[in-house]
Amino acid sequence: MLRSVLRHRQLIVELVRRDVVGRYRGSVGGLVWSFINPLLMLAVYTFVFSVVFKARWGTPLEAEKSGFAIILFMGLIVHALFAECVIKAPGLILSNVNYVKKVIFPLEILPVVALGSALFHMLVSVAILLVFHLILAAQINLTVLWLPVVLLPFALLTLGVAWFLAATGVYVRDIGQTTGILTTVLVFLAPVFYPASALPEIYRPYLNLNPLTFIIEQARAVTIWGKSPDFAGLALYTAIAFLVGACGFWWFQRTRSGFADVL
């Protein structure tokens, strides 16, 4: 799995660049839209949750009206990475039939390219979040340097799920209709719009079964709260993520021989 990614790293970087640039090709703003979109969304969250709903998380950061929006935005950034890859995955092979039939191409890198594109947009959103956090709190916590460590196992887990869905989507086209529902369910079953403490204690173990929950809380801890990550929890999450990644890659390689026949 790792050898395949490293061997084709230059191709992956080029395809990620093409995917990011191609998304905005023909628009007047171009890549500027990658900054405008999350900026507008943060403004909307600030108004809706801080002004209309007057939502509170129960932290000193909320002394400013944008405090809740920043906490919410961090959760949505993590969810967006997972959602973008999972929703794209079932159609990755179907939308690149020429690579399957006519060209000797490392098909296994297509989910990696989707992940790379999602990571680029996530990076832009995190940069905007940090700027607003600096405005509100007058500082940026140095613990934010732990954020790549927190996100690495999550990216691997997401990649494993994407490999599985990309391969299975070739044979079972209905999967593409269910991923949007799945990602929507996961965002409401994770502490994105509410703190985990808001749930009755009897339901909290079920919340932790959501693969987004731990990473969202750790991302907030290192980015907003200025805390170090939970290394024991990260070690366990990394082991599970590596297992999911390896299984997803194995399934993709196991089933790829039939892609051409089905397509």
C-alpha positions, -999 to 999 in steps of 0.1 A, spaced: 0 0 0 27 25 10 50 14 -17 24 20 -44 18 56 -31 55 64 -29 63 50 -63 37 72 -80 40 102 -58 50 126 -87 19 115 -107 -3 119 -76 10 154 -70 4 164 -106 -31 149 -107 -40 166 -74 -28 199 -89 -49 193 -120 -80 184 -99 -77 215 -77 -71 239 -107 -97 222 -129 -124 227 -103 -122 264 -108 -112 265 -145 -133 290 -164 -143 310 -134 -132 346 -130 -119 342 -95 -100 309 -101 -83 296 -71 -94 326 -51 -127 308 -47 -110 281 -26 -105 310 0 -139 327 -6 -160 296 -1 -149 287 35 -148 324 44 -184 329 34 -194 297 52 -177 309 84 -196 342 81 -229 323 77 -222 301 107 -213 331 128 -245 348 120 -269 318 122 -255 301 154 -243 332 173 -269 358 164 -300 338 154 -298 307 176 -275 322 202 -259 288 206 -233 283 233 -205 257 238 -197 268 274 -161 282 268 -144 316 274 -139 319 236 -176 325 233 -173 359 249 -171 370 212 -200 363 189 -178 343 165 -166 319 192 -192 293 187 -188 295 149 -151 288 151 -157 257 173 -184 245 149 -162 253 118 -134 230 131 -158 201 133 -172 208 98 -137 210 83 -129 175 96 -163 162 83 -158 179 49 -125 160 44 -142 126 50 -174 135 31 -157 148 0 -136 116 -4 -164 92 5 -190 108 -18 -165 109 -47 -152 74 -42 -179 52 -58 -176 71 -91 -138 74 -93 -134 43 -115 -167 48 -134 -156 83 -144 -122 72 -156 -131 43 -179 -103 51 -203 -77 45 -176 -92 10 -170 -96 -1 -206 -69 15 -227 -40 27 -205 -17 9 -181 -25 32 -152 -21 27 -114 -58 29 -106 -52 26 -69 -39 62 -68 -73 77 -78 -86 77 -42 -53 91 -31 -57 120 -56 -92 126 -42 -78 127 -7 -50 151 -18 -75 175 -33 -97 174 -2 -66 180 20 -58 211 0 -92 226 6 -90 216 42 -57 234 46 -72 266 32 -101 263 56 -78 257 86 -58 288 76 -89 309 76 -100 294 110 -66 303 125 -68 339 113 -102 343 129 -90 326 161 -61 350 162 -85 379 159 -107 366 187 -81 352 211 -52 375 201 -30 344 198 -25 311 179 -17 282 201 16 264 193 -2 231 198 -17 236 164 16 221 151 2 188 163 -27 190 139 -9 170 111 -2 143 136 -39 142 145 -51 142 109 -27 116 96 -45 85 109 -78 101 99 -66 105 64 -54 69 63 -88 57 75 -106 79 50 -84 65 22 -92 29 32 -129 36 31 -124 54 -3 -105 24 -18 -133 1 -6 -161 22 -20 -142 29 -53 -139 -8 -60 -173 -18 -48 -190 10 -67 -179 -5 -100 -200 -36 -92 -228 -21 -71 -239 12 -85 -264 18 -57 -235 26 -33 -232 60 -50 -267 68 -39 -261 60 -2 -228 78 5 -244 112 7 -269 99 33 -241 82 53 -220 113 55 -251 134 66 -259 109 93 -223 109 105 -222 147 109 -252 147 132 -239 117 152 -206 135 159 -199 164 182 -200 190 154 -230 211 163 -230 202 200 -204 192 226 -203 155 236 -211 166 272 -245 177 259 -255 140 255 -268 119 284 -239 98 296 -256 66 285 -254 76 248 -218 88 248 -201 54 241 -222 52 209 -210 87 199 -174 74 201 -182 47 176 -184 74 150 -149 76 133 -152 114 132 -158 120 169 -123 114 183 -105 133 155 -129 163 158 -123 166 195 -85 162 191 -84 188 163 -103 212 185 -80 205 214 -48 213 195 -61 241 174 -85 260 196 -81 249 232 -42 248 232 -40 213 245 -17 184 235 -33 155 217 -43 123 235 -14 102 224 -27 69 238 -60 75 219 -42 85 188 -21 53 189 -52 31 191 -69 52 163 -38 49 141 -37 11 145 -74 9 135 -69 33 107 -39 13 93 -61 -18 95 -89 -1 76 -65 13 51 -48 -20 44 -82 -38 41 -95 -12 17 -64 -14 -4 -65 -52 -4 -101 -52 -15 -93 -27 -43 -64 -48 -56 -84 -80 -53 -114 -68 -73 -96 -46 -99 -91 -74 -124 -129 -74 -131 -132 -37 -136 -127 -38 -174 -152 -66 -178 -179 -48 -159 -173 -14 -175 
